[in-house]
Amino acid sequence: MRGAWAAGAAASPIAPKALVETQEAWFRRRSLCAFADRHAACLSAAYIERIAVLDALGAETSRPPLQRTRATCSDAPWGNGTVRVRAPGSGALTIKGSDARILAVATPFEGGGDWAPHVAFTVDGSSIRLAPIGGVTIVCKAGKPELSGRRGTGVPLRTVGVQPQATPCRARYGSSDADRCRKGITTSGD
């Protein structure tokens, strides 16, 4: 995991006030799963989230996006300017600033477990809510998707299969479909 984090961090600049958990901070938080009532489920959720975050960072650094969605965020640590949102299909949402630096990586919120994402997101219509652990909720209003004119594998926000008021994965797909729950987000074609 350290190598994957280093590769993602080295290949793409991350803004100083970015909502991206460092590998060391994630590892310390993940270690607390040993004290959870359902420690195996906590560990599983921790690794699923981390893999989605690292995959999203890798997608941002290795493949130019086909499409992004512009958004304006309020109460964000990076300011209230226009950002670009992308859901690359890894299960995590990435937000970049106008300088192409990563401002946040968030994973879908699924309450009720012993693990909580470092930054969780929900989508309700054109509103994207980012909820960092111990931080203020950031609300981003999505605008129209923009085409970059380049080939890539980005998934535009409007096709992200997160239902309004983002329902827990197991309730949405059933407990028997663990693979879909591990991905966190599916595209509308799924």
C-alpha positions as CSV (number, residue, x, y, z in Angstrom):
1,M,0.0,0.0,0.0
2,R,2.8,2.4,0.7
3,G,4.1,2.1,-2.8
4,A,0.7,2.7,-4.3
5,W,0.3,5.9,-2.1
6,A,3.7,7.1,-3.1
7,A,3.1,6.5,-6.8
8,G,-0.3,8.4,-6.6
9,A,1.1,11.3,-4.6
10,A,4.3,11.7,-6.7
11,A,2.5,11.6,-10.1
12,S,-0.2,14.1,-9.3
13,P,0.2,17.2,-7.0
14,I,-2.2,17.2,-4.1
15,A,-3.2,20.7,-2.8
16,P,-1.9,21.6,0.6
17,K,-5.4,21.8,2.2
18,A,-6.6,18.8,0.4
19,L,-9.0,16.3,2.0
20,V,-6.9,13.3,1.2
21,E,-5.8,11.1,4.1
22,T,-2.1,10.2,4.2
23,Q,-1.1,6.6,4.3
24,E,0.3,6.9,7.8
25,A,-2.9,8.5,9.1
26,W,-5.0,5.9,7.4
27,F,-2.8,3.1,8.8
28,R,-3.2,4.5,12.4
29,R,-7.0,4.7,12.0
30,R,-7.2,1.3,10.4
31,S,-5.3,-0.2,13.4
32,L,-8.2,0.9,15.7
33,C,-10.3,-1.7,14.0
34,A,-8.7,-4.2,16.4
35,F,-10.7,-2.7,19.2
36,A,-14.1,-2.6,17.3
37,D,-16.9,-5.0,18.1
38,R,-16.9,-6.3,14.5
39,H,-13.2,-6.0,13.8
40,A,-13.2,-8.1,10.7
41,A,-16.0,-6.0,9.1
42,C,-14.1,-2.8,10.2
43,L,-10.9,-4.0,8.5
44,S,-12.7,-5.0,5.4
45,A,-14.4,-1.6,5.1
46,A,-11.1,0.1,5.8
47,Y,-9.3,-1.7,3.0
48,I,-12.2,-1.3,0.5
49,E,-12.2,2.5,1.1
50,R,-8.4,2.8,0.9
51,I,-8.2,0.8,-2.4
52,A,-11.0,3.0,-3.9
53,V,-9.1,6.1,-2.9
54,L,-5.8,4.9,-4.3
55,D,-7.5,3.7,-7.5
56,A,-9.1,7.2,-7.9
57,L,-5.7,8.9,-7.3
58,G,-4.2,6.5,-9.9
59,A,-6.9,7.2,-12.4
60,E,-6.4,11.0,-12.0
61,T,-2.7,10.6,-12.6
62,S,-2.6,8.0,-15.4
63,R,-5.7,8.6,-17.6
64,P,-7.0,11.9,-18.8
65,P,-10.7,12.2,-18.2
66,L,-13.2,12.0,-20.9
67,Q,-15.7,14.1,-19.0
68,R,-15.8,16.1,-15.7
69,T,-18.6,18.0,-14.0
70,R,-18.0,21.6,-12.9
71,A,-19.2,22.4,-9.4
72,T,-19.1,25.3,-7.0
73,C,-18.4,24.4,-3.3
74,S,-19.2,26.3,-0.2
75,D,-17.4,26.1,3.2
76,A,-14.5,24.3,1.6
77,P,-11.0,24.5,3.1
78,W,-9.6,25.4,-0.4
79,G,-12.1,28.3,-0.9
80,N,-15.3,28.8,-2.7
81,G,-14.2,28.7,-6.3
82,T,-15.2,26.5,-9.2
83,V,-13.9,22.9,-9.1
84,R,-14.1,19.9,-11.4
85,V,-15.6,16.7,-10.1
86,R,-15.0,13.2,-11.5
87,A,-16.2,9.8,-10.5
88,P,-13.7,7.5,-12.3
89,G,-15.5,4.3,-11.5
90,S,-13.2,3.3,-8.7
91,G,-15.8,3.9,-6.0
92,A,-14.4,7.3,-5.1
93,L,-15.1,10.8,-6.2
94,T,-12.2,13.2,-7.0
95,I,-12.3,17.0,-6.9
96,K,-9.7,19.1,-8.6
97,G,-9.1,22.8,-8.5
98,S,-8.5,25.1,-11.4
99,D,-4.8,24.5,-11.1
100,A,-5.4,20.7,-11.7
101,R,-4.4,19.9,-8.1
102,I,-6.4,17.3,-6.2
103,L,-8.5,19.0,-3.5
104,A,-10.4,16.0,-2.2
105,V,-11.1,12.3,-2.6
106,A,-14.3,11.0,-1.1
107,T,-16.0,7.6,-0.9
108,P,-19.8,6.9,-0.6
109,F,-21.2,7.0,2.9
110,E,-22.6,3.7,4.2
111,G,-23.6,4.2,7.9
112,G,-24.0,1.7,10.6
113,G,-20.5,0.1,10.6
114,D,-17.4,0.5,12.8
115,W,-15.5,2.2,9.9
116,A,-16.2,5.6,8.5
117,P,-14.6,7.0,5.4
118,H,-12.1,9.9,5.9
119,V,-14.3,11.9,3.6
120,A,-17.7,10.5,2.8
121,F,-20.0,11.8,0.0
122,T,-23.7,11.7,-0.8
123,V,-25.4,13.0,-3.9
124,D,-28.9,14.6,-3.9
125,G,-29.9,15.9,-7.3
126,S,-27.2,18.4,-8.2
127,S,-25.9,18.7,-4.7
128,I,-22.8,16.8,-3.6
129,R,-22.2,16.7,0.1
130,L,-18.7,16.0,1.4
131,A,-18.4,15.1,5.0
132,P,-14.9,14.8,6.4
133,I,-14.3,13.1,9.7
134,G,-14.4,15.8,12.4
135,G,-14.9,18.6,9.8
136,V,-17.6,20.8,8.4
137,T,-19.8,19.4,5.7
138,I,-19.0,20.9,2.3
139,V,-21.8,21.4,-0.2
140,C,-21.0,21.5,-3.9
141,K,-23.5,22.4,-6.5
142,A,-22.9,20.6,-9.8
143,G,-23.2,22.4,-13.1
144,K,-23.1,20.9,-16.6
145,P,-20.6,18.2,-17.5
146,E,-17.7,19.3,-19.7
147,L,-16.0,17.3,-22.4
148,S,-12.2,17.5,-22.4
149,G,-11.8,16.4,-26.0
150,R,-9.4,13.7,-24.9
151,R,-9.8,10.0,-24.7
152,G,-10.2,8.6,-21.2
153,T,-12.3,6.5,-18.9
154,G,-13.8,9.1,-16.6
155,V,-17.4,8.6,-15.6
156,P,-19.4,11.9,-15.7
157,L,-21.2,12.7,-12.4
158,R,-24.6,12.5,-14.0
159,T,-24.1,8.8,-14.7
160,V,-22.9,7.9,-11.3
161,G,-25.3,5.3,-9.9
162,V,-25.6,6.9,-6.4
163,Q,-29.2,7.3,-5.6
164,P,-30.4,10.5,-4.0
165,Q,-30.0,10.3,-0.3
166,A,-27.3,7.6,-1.0
167,T,-28.7,4.4,0.4
168,P,-26.4,1.9,2.0
169,C,-25.0,-0.5,-0.5
170,R,-26.3,-3.7,1.1
171,A,-29.8,-2.3,1.2
172,R,-29.5,-1.2,-2.4
173,Y,-28.1,-4.5,-3.9
174,G,-28.8,-7.1,-1.2
175,S,-26.3,-8.7,1.1
176,S,-25.5,-11.4,-1.4
177,D,-23.9,-9.0,-3.9
178,A,-20.6,-8.3,-2.1
179,D,-18.7,-7.4,-5.2
180,R,-21.0,-4.5,-6.0
181,C,-20.8,-3.3,-2.4
182,R,-17.0,-3.4,-2.5
183,K,-17.0,-1.0,-5.5
184,G,-19.3,1.4,-3.7
185,I,-20.5,3.1,-6.9
186,T,-21.6,1.6,-10.1
187,T,-22.4,3.4,-13.4
188,S,-25.9,3.6,-14.6
189,G,-25.2,0.9,-17.2
190,D,-24.6,-1.6,-14.4
